[in-house]
Structure formats: C-alpha cells, structure tokens
Amino acid sequence: MAVLLGTAIAVFGLDHLSKWLVTQHLALGEQWPSSGPVTIHLIHNRGAAFGLFPELQTVFLGVAAVVSLYILFAGPRFAQGLAAQITLGAILGGAVANAVDRFVQGYVVDFVDLQRWPVFNLADSCIVVGIVVAVFTLGTRQPAHGSTA
C-alpha cells in the first residue's frame, strides 16, 4: 500500500506542479513553441477526455471518486507486486489530480499538444498508461502453485 500511495502522491504533485508552471508562463490559448511536433498549448478542458461532454462535470467527479475508492479498498488485493502497485498508484494519482482541478476550478488544465491528438496533461497520461498496463497485466491470473489446468 505504501508504494501505491507514494506513486499516487508523486503523480498528483508532479501533475499540479506542471500545470502551475504552464499557467505561470503562458496565457490561455497560447502555444510554445509556435509550431513543432510537440508544443505546450494552455487550454481549459471542462469535459472528459478530448473535451467530450463538458456538461457532465458532476458525473466525472463521481466516477473519479468511485475509481479512487475502489483502488484504495480493492486495489491492494490485486496489486501483488511492485509494478501492480505503481500502476494502480498512477491511475489513482491521475484521477485525484484531475478531480481536484474539476472541483476547485471547474475545469482541468491541459497543455501537452502532439498536434494530431487532443491536448492532455500528466494526469491524463498516467491514467491512460495505467489502465492499459492494468488491462494487460492485472487482469491475467496465474494458476495457483501446484494446481492443474
């Protein structure tokens, strides 16, 4: 549980630090550099991933709360090993970071712009990568030692 919570706290802190740095140096809508394959482009996202469904803020907060509680209470059962704990911690930290933004500001600060992909942030990356890793690793069960399959 210590690794899971430590990872979540690190993701939360790094996400909010990166958002703070971007908002201190760029105006809303500003992009730096002005072109390139990867730019920093400050936007406010009131929706879910890719800005979808901005009118469902309360639903997004509810989903983040449910996911976070599930990870905290059921996650340790599934997070057997360092990689699993880090994976669940990354999802938890990202979910909580974006939920805090939605609750406090009414939007999430996004700024990583890959040009042909919607703008996102560190928390989004941790959630998506964490879910992909979890689907491919945590969902697979190893047969119990000594059992026959």
Secondary structure, 3 states (H helix, E strand, C coil): CHHHHHHHHHHHHHHHHHHHHHHHHCCCCCEECCCCCCEEEEEEECCCHHHCCHHHHHHHHHHHHHHHHHHHHCHHHHCCCHHHHHHHHHHHHHHHHHHHHHHHHCCEEEEEECCCCCCECHHHHHHHHHHHHHHHHCCCCCCCCCCCC
